[in-house]
Amino acid sequence: MRTKRTSLVHLLYFSRLNLAADAPTRARQIGDITRQAQKKNEFAVITSFLIIEGNFAVQVLEGERQSVHEAFQRIAGDQRHRDVQIVEWREIAKREFFTSFTTASRTPATEAHFNKAALLPMLQRGTPKGSSIHALAMALQAESVSKQGIDHLFV
Ligand SMILES: Cc1cc2nc3c(=O)[nH]c(=O)nc-3n(C[C@H](O)[C@H](O)[C@H](O)COP(=O)(O)O)c2cc1C
């Protein structure tokens, strides 16, 4: 029997952000993270989705096992957040996220999805469910794709 040489995994984690309270500095800091993450993830063939809810970051990383492991080591050591905790880490059959790095937070357009997922109380208790994170990230991705008017690419 042939052994599998590579395996696709996803990793879900959450953390507490150490970002500035004022909106312009915070936006710049998120811009910096986005630029670094996009570049590294493209190189490592990682797809990901970052949700920012209040002062929490929640991210899904997908890719080859070793690449995801290495990315997570970098991310976990980053001083821009703390209390980084893995929620779920497992093999997956296929990728579900389209870009190397997309981030979403509460806006009038995404509010309903955030309210439905009700992640904040789970994050505050320190026990977010993998299935809730995954469902919210998928809903936010669908929302951002339809906003760009490219639904027809994914039917
Ligand atoms: C909330 C958050 C999410 C991040 N997501 C990623 C990511 O998906 N991929 C990545 O390579 N770096 C990500 N980073 C940045 C890494 O922590 C790190 O700064 C970057 O990979 C550069 O690593 P280096 O300093 O070892 O070159 C993230 C940082 C934060 C705070």
Ligand as a Chemical Component Dictionary entry (heavy atoms), coordinates in Angstrom:
data_LIG
# 
_chem_comp.id                   LIG 
_chem_comp.type                 NON-POLYMER 
_chem_comp.pdbx_formal_charge   0 
_chem_comp.three_letter_code    LIG 
# 
loop_
_chem_comp_atom.comp_id 
_chem_comp_atom.atom_id 
_chem_comp_atom.alt_atom_id 
_chem_comp_atom.type_symbol 
_chem_comp_atom.charge 
_chem_comp_atom.model_Cartn_x 
_chem_comp_atom.model_Cartn_y 
_chem_comp_atom.model_Cartn_z 
_chem_comp_atom.pdbx_ordinal 
LIG C1  C1  C 0 -3.554 37.529 15.130 1  
LIG C2  C2  C 0 -2.361 37.232 14.274 2  
LIG C3  C3  C 0 -2.500 36.412 13.147 3  
LIG C4  C4  C 0 -1.386 36.114 12.358 4  
LIG N1  N1  N 0 -1.539 35.274 11.277 5  
LIG C5  C5  C 0 -0.452 34.889 10.592 6  
LIG C6  C6  C 0 -0.565 33.930 9.531  7  
LIG O1  O1  O 0 -1.645 33.458 9.170  8  
LIG N2  N2  N 0 0.588  33.553 8.895  9  
LIG C7  C7  C 0 1.806  34.060 9.234  10 
LIG O2  O2  O 0 2.798  33.664 8.646  11 
LIG N3  N3  N 0 1.932  34.989 10.193 12 
LIG C8  C8  C 0 0.833  35.407 10.884 13 
LIG N4  N4  N 0 0.964  36.349 11.869 14 
LIG C9  C9  C 0 2.274  37.029 12.017 15 
LIG C10 C10 C 0 3.279  36.146 12.697 16 
LIG O3  O3  O 0 2.989  36.128 14.080 17 
LIG C11 C11 C 0 4.714  36.677 12.443 18 
LIG O4  O4  O 0 4.837  37.990 12.874 19 
LIG C12 C12 C 0 5.069  36.637 10.966 20 
LIG O5  O5  O 0 4.812  35.358 10.473 21 
LIG C13 C13 C 0 6.535  37.003 10.727 22 
LIG O6  O6  O 0 7.344  36.047 11.319 23 
LIG P1  P1  P 0 8.925  36.274 11.453 24 
LIG O7  O7  O 0 9.059  37.490 12.335 25 
LIG O8  O8  O 0 9.425  35.019 12.098 26 
LIG O9  O9  O 0 9.412  36.507 10.076 27 
LIG C14 C14 C 0 -0.112 36.659 12.681 28 
LIG C15 C15 C 0 0.000  37.477 13.806 29 
LIG C16 C16 C 0 -1.095 37.778 14.596 30 
LIG C17 C17 C 0 -0.930 38.657 15.798 31 
# 
loop_
_chem_comp_bond.comp_id 
_chem_comp_bond.atom_id_1 
_chem_comp_bond.atom_id_2 
_chem_comp_bond.value_order 
_chem_comp_bond.pdbx_ordinal 
LIG C1  C2  SING 1  
LIG C2  C3  SING 2  
LIG C2  C16 DOUB 3  
LIG C3  C4  DOUB 4  
LIG C4  N1  SING 5  
LIG C4  C14 SING 6  
LIG N1  C5  DOUB 7  
LIG C5  C6  SING 8  
LIG C5  C8  SING 9  
LIG C6  O1  DOUB 10 
LIG C6  N2  SING 11 
LIG N2  C7  SING 12 
LIG C7  O2  DOUB 13 
LIG C7  N3  SING 14 
LIG N3  C8  DOUB 15 
LIG C8  N4  SING 16 
LIG N4  C9  SING 17 
LIG N4  C14 SING 18 
LIG C9  C10 SING 19 
LIG C10 O3  SING 20 
LIG C10 C11 SING 21 
LIG C11 O4  SING 22 
LIG C11 C12 SING 23 
LIG C12 O5  SING 24 
LIG C12 C13 SING 25 
LIG C13 O6  SING 26 
LIG O6  P1  SING 27 
LIG P1  O7  DOUB 28 
LIG P1  O8  SING 29 
LIG P1  O9  SING 30 
LIG C14 C15 DOUB 31 
LIG C15 C16 SING 32 
LIG C16 C17 SING 33 
# 
